[in-house]
Every structure is written in C-alpha cells, then in structure tokens.
Amino acid sequence: MIAADSKDWSFSLLLESCTEHGVVRDIVRVTPTGRLSLSSAATYLGLRPKTLRNYNYRGIGPRSSKVGGRRFYHIADLDAFIGRVSAI
C-alpha cells in the first residue's frame, strides 16, 4: 500500500511480513525522488539500522549516496542488493 503525506511530500510504503508471532507491519518513508533514509532502508531490507551501517562500512551493502551528511538509498539499489544476497 502506498500513501502520500502532504506535509513533507514523501510517500509511505506499508510492508507486511508473516512471522511465527503473526503479521508484522512496517511503514517505510520514501522521498519523491525514490530515496530512503538509513532507517527506512534497513526496515525495507528487514535489518537493523546498525547492521546496514556496518554493511556500508565494510563495503558489502547496497549502493548509497550522501546528501547533506545523511546517507540515502534508492529502492532499485535495495532491490538489486536483495537479488545479490538471495543468489548466494
């Protein structure tokens, strides 16, 4: 599900996953240019932000860019990372 937030012109993706404890719902915020913040990208990948930061430091994470000192990820790069990891 995609919902627009008129307050800051960002979009939200509702992710649902089934676990042994039931259905887990997470909201991921996406900018109009398709970028996700570190915490939203980690949620999208099912990781903790610290793990994604560690992957980036070690050079094994998805491609990212820095804007104003903050790290952002594009959805296409996250999907490509998922494809690389699942192929291993």
N, C-alpha and C positions, 0 to 999 in steps of 0.2 A: 504494500500500500504506500502511495506517495501522497504527502500532504504539503501544501505550500504554507509558509509562515510569512505573512505580510510585514511583520515587524522588522525583519532584517533581510528579507528577500532570499532566504535559504529554503531548502527543501528537506523534508524528513522522510526517511525510509523506515518502515516498520519491518523488522526481521523477526521471524518466528522459527524456533527450533524445538524439536521434541527431545526431552531428556527422560531419564527414568523417574524424575520427580514431577513430570508434567510438561506443559508447554512454557517456554521462556520467550518473552517478547522484549526486544531491544529496539530503541529508536536511534537511528544514525542520521546526523545532520549533514547535508551536502550543500555546498555553495552553488550559486547559479552556474559557475564555470566548471562544476563537476569535481571540485576538490573536497576532501575530507580532512578534518584535523587529526592529529595523532590519536586522540581518544576515540573518535568516531571510526577511524580506520581499524584500530585494534578491535573494537566491537564488531565491525563488519567481518573481520577475519576470525573472530572467536578467541582472541588473545587478550592478555592484559597489556595496557599501555607500556609498562616497563619492559615486557618481553619484546614488543615491537621496537622500542628504543634500542634495546640490546641487539636485535637483528640488524638494525640500521648501523649501529656502531661497528659490528663485525662484518658488514658488507654482504649479508646474506638475505636481507629483507627486500620488500618491494621497492621499486624506484620511487623517489620522493623529491620534493623541492622545498626550499626555504623561502618564505616571504615574510619580511619584517621580523626575522628571528624565529618565526614559528614554522614548523615542519608540516607540509601538506602532502596528501596522496591523492592521485586520480583513481577513480573507480576502475578504469581499464587496466591500470597498473596493478591494482589489488587483485583483479580477476586473473591477470597473467601470472601473478605470484601464486595464486591458488592452483592454477594449472600446472605450474612447475613443481610445486610441492606434492601434488597428488600424483604426478607422473613418476615420482621417485619410489 
